[in-house]
Amino acid sequence: MRPCKLVRVSTGNSEQEILLADITTIGRQPTNTLQIVDRLVSKEHAVIQRRPGTSTYMLSDLDSRNGTYCNDRLVENTQALRHGDIVRIGSTSWRFVTPEDIPAPPPGPPPGLNPLHIPPPPDFPAPDDTPAEDQGAASIHATMRVDLATDFMRADLVLDDRVVRADYEKLRLAYTLSRDLHAALDVETLLDILLKRIFEWLQIDRGVVLLVDEKKPGLPADNLVQAAMRIRAGAPIGPDEKEVKVPRSIINQVLLRREAVLSTDARLDARFGNAQSVVLQGIKSSMTVPLLTQDRTLGILHVDSLISSGLYTEKDLAVLVAVSRQASISMDNVLLQRRVLEEAALRSSLSRMLSPNLVDRIVAGDLAIEKGGATKRVTVMFADIRGFTSLTERLAPTDMVALMNEYFERVSNIIFAHDGTLDKYIGDAVMALWGAPLGTDDDEALAVKAAYEMQLAVREFNRERVLAGHEQIGVGIGVATAQVIAGYVGSSRTMSYTVFGRGVNLAARLCSAAKAGEVVLAPSTWEAVQHLVVADEMEEMRLKGMADPVRPWRLRRMK
């Protein structure tokens, strides 16, 4: 089906014509499909729209100041066009021409049809800085779904070089912004680049980016924080203005409905709800778009003018939507890179003292490590090599280092396998915790099982050493359960997680009392695991630093 067209009625030899698209806008602004540079023509004067699924074109006046005429009759609402109709807009006339294969539409417009489904705007008074001939221009209070941005016209439909130049500038903005955003390494730089480029493209007095604080509960619209702001030099604002306040009603519409909002006169736009912030800030023209990724809401981008009404068009809004998409993708990539680096640093730090299972759960957010000091019920284990000092005197340094590395590797793996926390190495001793920084209902059982398997691992290690012609080692282990103080301690440069208290000293003293190959349990630990172990009660001991005697238990085996 060939398209219909408008042919200019002229007394000269040249003939101007324009092919009609599904929606053809007519007005004085260069963003219209058909631009008519005429003081009698409003910025957005009229529109011709083809009815979906038909060949009928409907002409509508957009409440222009001087009206739209068809066959010298004023178009009051909407009128169907027939072949040969003369449409007069301002001081120019156009003939509506249909191809021969398109039947003429039935006479008369359907009652009450509004082709754009937008109620005609009220007769707003023009601002002081608007020329008199503009006072009849349609005032736009438009919304746009972020996935329905207005397309650029085909090149063969553009009749004015100024439209080409304007569209070129929009495409140049998209290209340079994409290049610059790709190079940004942090969110602050990215947002600064975003606002800088938008200010170069549009006449803007203020621009602001509000981002969602994901750490706070509730809807995104309730948790916005100002992340970046830019103000044009010489803009009519107060000297102490440090915040751009976007009306709550617009924030809700942009974020909850995922819509972009354009207003050519915010003071008279009902969607702003007569917000006091609009009046106080003097907002006249504004655009607000959401910053969205595929599965996240990052925030909003808002720009406005405090001087001119009717400054931005729907095509400007469409370009700003496209720009916000670019910025959202770049911001999401920057945030993802930051999360990856933070996760890697956290994983590296935690893996030195926690089992891989616990590290994975903490990084995934399933478990949280408490900050600061806290009182916890913790099971503490100390494991120490017997006769270590004399051993260092008999072995060469390289052999001693190789022995300790192999020994620490084996016992550390057992601690981690039973979800223990490796507190520290103290010379030849190992200190491990269960119940801090994360605890379970089976901390005592896990600690005792780990101690028992460590002694089995030392026996296997000794068999290997004998076969290799090396001497054996003996390890004593002490385990105690008690309330201790746990937290991060150290200097401003180096912090480490550890525990303090009587239970720590008791475990260390029991380790010293244990002979090679023994696991000695404090009474508190034995009471928690007696159904799982076979153990012998030992003689009462007076341990160094302990006011009261202790009667520990010697572990024989697990049941």
Salt bridges, closest charged atoms under 4 A:
GLU17 OE1 - LYS5 NZ 3.39
ASP22 OD1 - ARG50 NH2 3.01
ASP101 OD1 - ARG2 NH2 3.79
ASP134 OD1 - ARG28 NH2 1.84
ASP156 OD2 - ARG154 NH2 2.91
ASP160 OD2 - ARG162 NH2 2.81
ASP167 OD1 - LYS315 NZ 3.40
GLU169 OE1 - ARG172 NH2 2.87
ASP180 OD1 - ARG179 NE 3.15
ASP180 OD2 - ARG197 NH2 2.56
GLU200 OE1 - ARG197 NH1 2.93
ASP205 OD1 - ARG232 NH2 2.57
GLU214 OE2 - ARG296 NH2 2.55
ASP222 OD1 - ARG248 NH2 2.34
GLU241 OE2 - ARG206 NH1 2.47
ASP265 OD1 - ARG267 NE 3.14
ASP269 OD2 - HIS141 ND1 3.17
ASP269 OD2 - ARG271 NH2 2.65
ASP304 OD2 - ARG206 NH2 2.87
ASP304 OD2 - HIS302 NE2 2.96
ASP316 OD1 - LYS170 NZ 3.63
ASP332 OD1 - ARG296 NH1 2.48
GLU343 OE2 - ARG347 NH2 3.60
ASP360 OD1 - ARG347 NH1 2.60
ASP384 OD2 - ARG386 NH2 3.40
GLU406 OE2 - ARG410 NE 2.72
ASP423 OD1 - LYS424 NZ 2.38
GLU444 OE2 - ARG377 NE 3.23
GLU453 OE2 - HIS418 NE2 3.30
GLU460 OE1 - ARG463 NH2 2.57
GLU464 OE1 - ARG410 NH2 2.52
GLU471 OE1 - ARG394 NH2 2.75
GLU518 OE2 - ARG554 NE 2.87
ASP536 OD1 - ARG556 NH1 3.49
GLU537 OE2 - ARG551 NE 3.66
